């Protein structure tokens, strides 16, 4: 299982970023995917998830109304569109994949390397 995240960077508060996670073909067609974030000395936090079909999405309360997760099947890529960013959104963002139930249980089995998001105040 291979996942590659990209799109992180430095942005001012109120700005936007779009993260992308490219998933290997086999995994993409069978697995649900999600985004997590982590800051030093804190546990990794679930941000958003999307089902295999893309028909259902899930998001943490802290990002609802601001972040949107989506899939582009032609590109085998999952996106996290982040708007109205706040300094507390800063962290290393990881994409993850797992069996279909993972998006509900939040227990994903495969992880990509993280991409750093920094939101300045």
C-alpha positions in Angstrom: 0.0 0.0 0.0 1.5 3.3 -1.0 0.2 6.7 -0.2 1.8 10.0 -1.0 0.6 13.2 0.5 1.4 16.7 -0.8 0.2 20.3 -0.7 1.3 21.5 2.7 2.9 24.8 3.2 2.8 28.1 5.0 -0.4 30.2 4.9 -1.8 33.1 6.7 -4.8 32.8 9.0 -8.0 32.8 7.0 -6.3 31.4 3.9 -6.7 28.1 2.1 -4.7 25.1 1.2 -5.5 21.9 -0.7 -3.8 18.7 0.3 -3.6 15.7 -2.0 -3.1 12.1 -1.3 -2.3 9.8 -4.2 -3.2 6.2 -3.5 -1.9 3.0 -5.2 -4.4 1.6 -7.6 -5.3 -1.6 -5.7 -5.8 0.3 -2.4 -7.8 3.1 -4.0 -10.5 0.8 -5.4 -10.9 -1.1 -2.1 -10.1 1.1 0.8 -11.6 4.1 2.5 -9.2 7.0 3.1 -8.8 9.6 5.7 -6.7 12.6 6.9 -5.2 13.0 10.3 -3.0 15.7 11.8 -0.6 15.8 14.6 1.3 18.5 16.5 4.2 17.9 18.9 3.3 16.4 22.2 -0.3 15.7 21.2 -1.9 12.6 19.9 -2.7 12.3 16.2 -6.2 13.7 15.5 -8.7 12.5 13.0 -9.6 15.3 10.6 -11.8 13.8 7.8 -12.6 10.6 6.0 -14.3 9.4 2.9 -15.8 6.1 1.9 -14.6 3.9 -0.9 -17.5 5.1 -3.1 -17.1 8.7 -2.1 -20.8 8.8 -1.2 -20.2 9.6 2.5 -17.8 11.8 4.2 -16.9 12.4 7.9 -15.2 15.3 9.5 -14.1 16.3 13.0 -16.2 19.0 14.6 -13.3 21.4 14.6 -13.2 21.5 10.8 -16.8 21.1 9.8 -17.8 23.9 7.5 -14.2 24.7 6.7 -12.6 21.5 5.4 -13.9 19.3 2.6 -12.6 15.8 1.7 -13.2 14.5 -1.8 -12.0 11.9 -4.3 -10.9 12.1 -7.9 -11.2 8.5 -9.2 -9.5 9.2 -12.5 -6.5 10.4 -10.7 -6.7 8.0 -7.7 -6.3 10.9 -5.5 -8.1 12.1 -2.3 -8.1 15.8 -1.5 -8.5 17.8 1.6 -9.6 21.3 0.8 -9.0 23.5 3.8 -10.5 27.0 4.0 -10.7 29.6 6.6 -7.5 28.2 8.2 -6.7 29.0 11.8 -3.4 28.8 13.6 -4.7 25.8 15.5 -5.0 23.9 12.2 -1.2 23.8 12.0 0.4 20.4 12.2 1.7 17.5 10.2 -1.1 16.1 8.1 -1.1 12.4 7.2 -3.3 10.5 4.8 -4.3 7.0 5.6 -6.1 4.1 4.0 -7.9 1.0 5.3 -10.7 -1.4 4.9 -14.1 0.2 4.3 -15.0 0.2 8.0 -12.0 2.3 8.8 -13.7 5.5 7.9 -16.2 4.9 10.7 -13.9 3.2 13.3 -11.0 5.5 12.3 -8.6 2.6 12.6 -6.7 2.8 9.3 -4.1 0.3 8.4 -1.8 2.1 6.1 -0.2 5.5 6.4 1.7 7.9 4.1 4.4 10.3 5.1 3.1 13.6 6.4 3.0 17.0 4.9 3.5 20.1 7.1 0.8 22.8 7.3 1.7 26.0 9.1 -0.9 28.7 9.6 0.4 32.0 10.8 -1.6 34.5 12.8 
